[in-house]
Amino acid sequence: MADKTLDDLFHDTLRDIFYAEKKILKGLTKMARAAQLPELKAAFEKHYDETEGQVERLEKVFDIIGKRARGKTCPAIDGILEEGDEIASDYKGTSALDAGLVSAAQAVEHYEIARYGTLRRWAQMLGLTDAVSLLEATLAEESATDEALSALAEQMANEKAADAAA
């Protein structure tokens, strides 16, 4: 068996996150439909638009490394998105729904932050300067989305769920 290199790992991980981003687009549509708070619905819609741009950036990274943009099934994101679907279904119409949707969305964001942070570092090590800047742009968006979701949770969704429990 031939030795696998960091180039191979970078490409495999790039395929993983490409698949994930495509699945996330579908998940964001579902979450926006399920959200009760208009601010949360708007946040999901905004991130949908950003995610389309992230897919385009990934396609550019594939071009940089001379590979076809093609995803590879990612059981991790499939599972995280499945949990989000369960929350949407199990908590539909309840005061806790939006808090649960934020939690599910943040699990997605944390997965993406981990992947993009790793890919950026590997791109640096591999001398893929153009890829580094593309990956950094996406990492910054994912981090900003996570912060926005935290703010929504703290200022609205969690409070709404807690008030109903009191």
Salt bridges, closest charged atoms under 4 A:
ASP16 OD1 - ARG115 NE 3.22
GLU50 OE2 - LYS46 NZ 3.40
GLU50 OE1 - HIS47 ND1 2.84
ASP78 OD1 - LYS23 NZ 3.78
ASP85 OD2 - LYS30 NZ 3.31
ASP98 OD2 - LYS160 NZ 3.53
GLU109 OE2 - HIS47 NE2 3.09
GLU141 OE2 - ARG57 NH2 2.88
GLU142 OE1 - HIS47 NE2 3.20
ASP146 OD1 - HIS110 NE2 2.92
